Amino acid sequence: MLIDTHCHLDAAEFDADRAGILAAARAAGVGGFLVPAVGAVDFDAVAALSRSNPDCRHAFGIHPMYVGQAGPDDLDRLRERLAEGSAVAVGEIGLDGFVPDGDLPLQMRYFEAQLRLAREFELPVVLHIRRAQDEILKFLRRLPVPGGIAHAFNGSRQQADAFIKLGFRLGFGGAMTYPGSRRIRELAATLPLESIVLETDAPDIPPAWCGGGRNDPANLTRFAAVLAELRGMPVDALIAATGANAVAAIPGLASLRGAAQAPCCGQ
C-alpha cells in the first residue's frame, strides 16, 4: 500500500479544497495518510480527520518551531490526548537548527518532555530533525523510544545509519525529485530498502514539477516512481516495501489495510 507518512492535511492551505485533495490522492493510488499535529491547537483537527476518513491516522505532538506559541498547560493537554488512545504516534516533535531565531534550549525542553511521553505511552515518534540530527541522536540514545520516522531526512550516511540502528525509518519525498539534491538522491538509492518510507509533507517541500507551489498528497505516487527509478526496481515492489516499512515504523498504521482505498499505481 502507498502510504503518505507525513501529510499536514489540516493545514490552512487545504481549507478551500480538502475533500478534493483527498479524492485526487486516492485516485492517484495513495491508500493511507499519517497526519501529525504541530501543536495543541491542532489536536482536534487532526483527530477529526481520522474520524471522518478511514484512510487517515493522526499523531499528537508539539513541533519545535511552534514551542514558542505553546502554553504552560500544553504538555498536560498532550498527555491527556495520548491517554485517549487514538494517536498512532507522538509527533511532530524534535529540534530545528535552521531557523535563526529558534529558541534551541526551549525546543530541547519540549523535545525531552515529549520523548518521555512517548516512552510512557509506548508510542513511536515522528521526528523533525532539520540541521539537528546529532543533537537528536544524543537525546534518543539517552531516552530510547519505540522507533518511528525521521521525517524529511537530509543528513549524512553516518547519521542515517545511526537512526536506523535506533529503530527508525527515514522519510523521503519532494527533495529527492530535484537532480541537484545529490546527497539525498544518493541516500534514497543506496540505503537499505527496509529503512525507507515515503512522505509528502504537504503542503510543504514541493517537488521539482510544482514550481515552488503547494505540495499535494497526490504527488506521492510520482515520488514512488522517482524512488523506484533511483533504486532500479519496479514501482509496485517499491510501493509494497515502503508501505510495509511504514507499518513497521508506526504499528498503528496496520489498520489501514482494512480501510477503503484505490489500487496503487505508478506514474
TORNUTI-494360 format. One record per residue (C-alpha): residue number from 1; residue in three letters; chain; x, y, z. Coordinates in nm, 3 decimals, decimal comma. Each point is the difference from the previous one (the first is absolute). Layout:
N
PT;nr;rest;kette;px;py;pz
PT;NUM;ALA;A;X;Y;Z
...
END
This chain:
267
PT;nr;rest;kette;px;py;pz
PT;1;MET;A;0,000;0,000;0,000
PT;2;LEU;A;0,115;0,351;-0,081
PT;3;ILE;A;0,003;0,194;0,330
PT;4;ASP;A;0,075;0,369;0,043
PT;5;THR;A;0,177;-0,013;0,336
PT;6;HIS;A;0,005;0,379;0,047
PT;7;CYS;A;-0,279;0,218;-0,131
PT;8;HIS;A;-0,141;0,313;0,168
PT;9;LEU;A;-0,352;-0,038;-0,136
PT;10;ASP;A;-0,132;0,230;0,271
PT;11;ALA;A;0,208;0,294;-0,129
PT;12;ALA;A;-0,177;0,319;-0,101
PT;13;GLU;A;0,135;-0,041;-0,355
PT;14;PHE;A;-0,252;-0,283;-0,045
PT;15;ASP;A;-0,304;0,174;0,152
PT;16;ALA;A;-0,150;0,089;-0,339
PT;17;ASP;A;0,030;-0,343;-0,162
PT;18;ARG;A;0,088;-0,263;0,262
PT;19;ALA;A;-0,258;-0,255;-0,116
PT;20;GLY;A;0,114;0,037;-0,360
PT;21;ILE;A;0,366;-0,032;0,099
PT;22;LEU;A;-0,072;-0,326;0,183
PT;23;ALA;A;-0,205;-0,130;-0,290
PT;24;ALA;A;0,278;0,080;-0,246
PT;25;ALA;A;0,259;-0,176;0,217
PT;26;ARG;A;-0,217;-0,308;0,029
PT;27;ALA;A;-0,058;-0,002;-0,375
PT;28;ALA;A;0,377;0,017;-0,046
PT;29;GLY;A;0,040;-0,313;0,213
PT;30;VAL;A;0,077;0,133;0,347
PT;31;GLY;A;-0,153;-0,242;0,248
PT;32;GLY;A;0,077;0,165;0,333
PT;33;PHE;A;0,103;0,325;0,164
PT;34;LEU;A;0,174;0,076;0,329
PT;35;VAL;A;-0,090;0,350;0,120
PT;36;PRO;A;0,225;0,137;0,276
PT;37;ALA;A;-0,097;0,298;0,215
PT;38;VAL;A;0,234;0,295;0,048
PT;39;GLY;A;-0,152;0,121;0,327
PT;40;ALA;A;-0,286;-0,036;0,243
PT;41;VAL;A;-0,205;0,235;-0,215
PT;42;ASP;A;-0,003;-0,271;-0,270
PT;43;PHE;A;-0,089;-0,302;0,214
PT;44;ASP;A;-0,374;0,018;-0,068
PT;45;ALA;A;0,048;0,056;-0,373
PT;46;VAL;A;0,231;-0,295;-0,063
PT;47;ALA;A;-0,218;-0,228;0,212
PT;48;ALA;A;-0,307;0,111;-0,194
PT;49;LEU;A;0,169;-0,090;-0,328
PT;50;SER;A;0,054;-0,355;0,125
PT;51;ARG;A;-0,360;-0,030;0,118
PT;52;SER;A;-0,143;0,115;-0,332
PT;53;ASN;A;0,245;-0,178;-0,232
PT;54;PRO;A;0,068;-0,373;0,046
PT;55;ASP;A;0,333;0,031;-0,183
PT;56;CYS;A;0,139;0,271;0,235
PT;57;ARG;A;0,186;-0,049;0,328
PT;58;HIS;A;0,137;0,274;0,224
PT;59;ALA;A;0,280;0,083;0,240
PT;60;PHE;A;-0,001;0,250;0,286
PT;61;GLY;A;0,306;0,212;0,075
PT;62;ILE;A;0,149;0,348;0,030
PT;63;HIS;A;0,226;0,095;-0,292
PT;64;PRO;A;0,335;0,162;0,090
PT;65;MET;A;-0,080;0,307;-0,209
PT;66;TYR;A;-0,321;0,054;0,198
PT;67;VAL;A;0,126;-0,042;0,356
PT;68;GLY;A;0,009;0,377;0,037
PT;69;GLN;A;-0,377;0,004;-0,052
PT;70;ALA;A;-0,066;-0,285;0,241
PT;71;GLY;A;-0,179;0,076;0,325
PT;72;PRO;A;0,105;-0,112;0,346
PT;73;ASP;A;-0,260;-0,279;0,002
PT;74;ASP;A;0,059;-0,135;-0,351
PT;75;LEU;A;0,213;-0,294;0,113
PT;76;ASP;A;-0,277;-0,097;0,241
PT;77;ARG;A;-0,248;0,024;-0,287
PT;78;LEU;A;0,228;-0,220;-0,209
PT;79;ARG;A;0,014;-0,263;0,273
PT;80;GLU;A;-0,380;0,004;0,029
PT;81;ARG;A;-0,046;-0,044;-0,375
PT;82;LEU;A;0,256;-0,280;-0,019
PT;83;ALA;A;-0,180;-0,175;0,285
PT;84;GLU;A;-0,315;-0,012;-0,216
PT;85;GLY;A;0,177;-0,257;-0,218
PT;86;SER;A;-0,094;0,137;-0,343
PT;87;ALA;A;0,345;0,124;-0,105
PT;88;VAL;A;0,235;-0,243;-0,176
PT;89;ALA;A;0,313;0,204;0,082
PT;90;VAL;A;0,137;0,301;0,183
PT;91;GLY;A;0,077;0,265;-0,256
PT;92;GLU;A;0,103;0,216;-0,155
PT;93;ILE;A;0,276;0,053;0,257
PT;94;GLY;A;0,374;0,063;-0,007
PT;95;LEU;A;0,246;0,284;-0,046
PT;96;ASP;A;0,055;0,260;-0,271
PT;97;GLY;A;0,344;0,154;-0,040
PT;98;PHE;A;-0,080;0,182;-0,322
PT;99;VAL;A;-0,219;0,290;0,115
PT;100;PRO;A;0,234;0,278;0,117
PT;101;ASP;A;-0,221;0,119;0,286
PT;102;GLY;A;-0,099;-0,347;0,120
PT;103;ASP;A;0,023;-0,041;0,378
PT;104;LEU;A;0,203;-0,323;0,010
PT;105;PRO;A;0,000;-0,038;0,382
PT;106;LEU;A;-0,380;0,029;-0,001
PT;107;GLN;A;-0,024;-0,245;-0,289
PT;108;MET;A;0,213;-0,245;0,197
PT;109;ARG;A;-0,222;0,025;0,308
PT;110;TYR;A;-0,311;-0,079;-0,202
PT;111;PHE;A;0,177;-0,273;-0,195
PT;112;GLU;A;0,118;-0,179;0,312
PT;113;ALA;A;-0,342;0,026;0,161
PT;114;GLN;A;-0,165;-0,147;-0,309
PT;115;LEU;A;0,250;-0,284;-0,026
PT;116;ARG;A;-0,090;-0,085;0,358
PT;117;LEU;A;-0,367;-0,002;-0,094
PT;118;ALA;A;0,075;-0,231;-0,295
PT;119;ARG;A;0,174;-0,234;0,243
PT;120;GLU;A;-0,287;0,023;0,247
PT;121;PHE;A;-0,261;-0,090;-0,263
PT;122;GLU;A;0,229;-0,236;-0,195
PT;123;LEU;A;-0,051;0,190;-0,324
PT;124;PRO;A;0,236;0,061;-0,293
PT;125;VAL;A;0,092;0,357;-0,086
PT;126;VAL;A;-0,004;0,210;-0,317
PT;127;LEU;A;0,317;0,210;0,006
PT;128;HIS;A;0,081;0,344;-0,140
PT;129;ILE;A;0,379;-0,004;-0,033
PT;130;ARG;A;0,098;0,299;-0,218
PT;131;ARG;A;0,366;0,085;0,065
PT;132;ALA;A;-0,024;-0,174;0,337
PT;133;GLN;A;0,071;-0,365;-0,075
PT;134;ASP;A;0,289;-0,048;0,241
PT;135;GLU;A;-0,177;0,173;0,291
PT;136;ILE;A;-0,311;-0,208;-0,058
PT;137;LEU;A;0,204;-0,319;-0,008
PT;138;LYS;A;0,147;0,092;0,339
PT;139;PHE;A;-0,351;0,034;0,145
PT;140;LEU;A;-0,112;-0,329;-0,154
PT;141;ARG;A;0,297;-0,190;0,142
PT;142;ARG;A;-0,076;0,140;0,345
PT;143;LEU;A;-0,378;-0,039;-0,028
PT;144;PRO;A;-0,066;-0,289;-0,241
PT;145;VAL;A;-0,352;-0,021;-0,141
PT;146;PRO;A;-0,184;-0,266;-0,203
PT;147;GLY;A;0,146;0,118;-0,329
PT;148;GLY;A;-0,188;0,209;-0,252
PT;149;ILE;A;0,084;0,217;-0,301
PT;150;ALA;A;0,271;0,261;-0,054
PT;151;HIS;A;-0,200;0,230;-0,224
PT;152;ALA;A;0,154;0,172;-0,305
PT;153;PHE;A;0,338;-0,163;0,053
PT;154;ASN;A;0,287;0,207;-0,138
PT;155;GLY;A;0,298;-0,100;0,213
PT;156;SER;A;0,313;-0,199;-0,072
PT;157;ARG;A;0,026;-0,374;-0,059
PT;158;GLN;A;0,157;-0,035;0,345
PT;159;GLN;A;-0,293;0,181;0,159
PT;160;ALA;A;-0,244;-0,209;-0,203
PT;161;ASP;A;0,162;-0,319;0,125
PT;162;ALA;A;-0,022;0,130;0,359
PT;163;PHE;A;-0,374;0,065;-0,029
PT;164;ILE;A;-0,054;-0,341;-0,159
PT;165;LYS;A;0,195;-0,167;0,280
PT;166;LEU;A;-0,238;0,165;0,249
PT;167;GLY;A;-0,300;-0,152;-0,178
PT;168;PHE;A;-0,105;0,290;-0,222
PT;169;ARG;A;-0,109;0,015;-0,361
PT;170;LEU;A;0,096;0,303;-0,209
PT;171;GLY;A;-0,249;0,210;-0,192
PT;172;PHE;A;0,065;0,100;-0,363
PT;173;GLY;A;-0,219;0,223;-0,214
PT;174;GLY;A;0,011;0,313;-0,211
PT;175;ALA;A;0,367;0,084;0,057
PT;176;MET;A;0,116;-0,314;-0,181
PT;177;THR;A;-0,180;0,110;-0,319
PT;178;TYR;A;0,259;0,275;-0,062
PT;179;PRO;A;0,303;-0,116;-0,203
PT;180;GLY;A;0,216;0,241;0,198
PT;181;SER;A;-0,086;-0,173;0,331
PT;182;ARG;A;0,284;-0,242;-0,052
PT;183;ARG;A;0,056;-0,110;0,359
PT;184;ILE;A;-0,369;-0,066;0,062
PT;185;ARG;A;-0,035;-0,188;-0,328
PT;186;GLU;A;0,309;-0,207;0,077
PT;187;LEU;A;-0,140;-0,094;0,340
PT;188;ALA;A;-0,338;-0,084;-0,151
PT;189;ALA;A;0,174;-0,225;-0,253
PT;190;THR;A;0,238;-0,179;0,234
PT;191;LEU;A;-0,146;-0,024;0,351
PT;192;PRO;A;-0,147;-0,338;0,093
PT;193;LEU;A;-0,347;-0,015;-0,154
PT;194;GLU;A;-0,151;-0,106;0,332
PT;195;SER;A;0,110;0,333;0,153
PT;196;ILE;A;-0,193;0,228;-0,239
PT;197;VAL;A;-0,354;0,139;0,008
PT;198;LEU;A;-0,172;0,244;-0,234
PT;199;GLU;A;-0,152;0,333;0,098
PT;200;THR;A;-0,112;0,329;-0,150
PT;201;ASP;A;0,001;0,245;0,294
PT;202;ALA;A;-0,283;0,165;-0,196
PT;203;PRO;A;-0,056;0,288;-0,037
PT;204;ASP;A;0,376;0,049;0,054
PT;205;ILE;A;0,316;-0,124;-0,181
PT;206;PRO;A;-0,149;0,014;-0,352
PT;207;PRO;A;0,161;-0,223;-0,265
PT;208;ALA;A;0,191;0,122;-0,303
PT;209;TRP;A;-0,307;-0,003;-0,223
PT;210;CYS;A;-0,207;0,232;0,226
PT;211;GLY;A;0,205;0,312;-0,071
PT;212;GLY;A;0,008;0,087;0,369
PT;213;GLY;A;-0,378;-0,019;0,037
PT;214;ARG;A;-0,206;-0,198;0,246
PT;215;ASN;A;0,094;-0,363;0,049
PT;216;ASP;A;-0,298;-0,237;-0,013
PT;217;PRO;A;-0,019;-0,360;0,129
PT;218;ALA;A;-0,081;-0,126;-0,350
PT;219;ASN;A;0,366;0,067;-0,082
PT;220;LEU;A;0,093;-0,302;0,211
PT;221;THR;A;-0,065;-0,231;-0,293
PT;222;ARG;A;0,262;0,180;-0,207
PT;223;PHE;A;0,237;0,002;0,297
PT;224;ALA;A;-0,028;-0,379;0,003
PT;225;ALA;A;0,085;-0,008;-0,369
PT;226;VAL;A;0,303;0,225;0,055
PT;227;LEU;A;0,125;-0,216;0,286
PT;228;ALA;A;-0,055;-0,319;-0,199
PT;229;GLU;A;0,203;0,146;-0,288
PT;230;LEU;A;0,281;0,105;0,234
PT;231;ARG;A;0,013;-0,351;0,142
PT;232;GLY;A;-0,047;-0,179;-0,332
PT;233;MET;A;-0,303;-0,202;0,108
PT;234;PRO;A;-0,366;-0,038;-0,103
PT;235;VAL;A;-0,224;0,271;0,145
PT;236;ASP;A;-0,256;-0,255;0,127
PT;237;ALA;A;0,270;-0,176;0,200
PT;238;LEU;A;0,122;0,334;0,134
PT;239;ILE;A;-0,353;0,094;0,111
PT;240;ALA;A;-0,050;-0,334;0,173
PT;241;ALA;A;0,333;0,026;0,182
PT;242;THR;A;-0,038;0,360;0,117
PT;243;GLY;A;-0,356;-0,068;0,114
PT;244;ALA;A;0,120;-0,294;0,208
PT;245;ASN;A;0,277;0,220;0,139
PT;246;ALA;A;-0,252;0,265;0,103
PT;247;VAL;A;-0,200;-0,257;0,195
PT;248;ALA;A;0,317;-0,133;0,161
PT;249;ALA;A;0,093;0,353;0,108
PT;250;ILE;A;-0,351;0,099;0,114
PT;251;PRO;A;-0,189;-0,320;0,089
PT;252;GLY;A;-0,325;0,193;0,035
PT;253;LEU;A;-0,003;0,040;-0,378
PT;254;ALA;A;-0,065;-0,373;-0,037
PT;255;SER;A;-0,374;0,063;0,028
PT;256;LEU;A;0,016;0,187;-0,332
PT;257;ARG;A;-0,003;-0,337;-0,170
PT;258;GLY;A;-0,369;-0,020;0,077
PT;259;ALA;A;-0,078;0,353;-0,119
PT;260;ALA;A;-0,168;0,072;-0,330
PT;261;GLN;A;0,268;0,084;-0,256
PT;262;ALA;A;0,071;0,034;-0,368
PT;263;PRO;A;0,249;-0,245;-0,151
PT;264;CYS;A;0,359;0,120;0,001
PT;265;CYS;A;0,149;0,104;-0,328
PT;266;GLY;A;0,321;0,150;-0,137
PT;267;GLN;A;0,057;0,293;-0,233
END
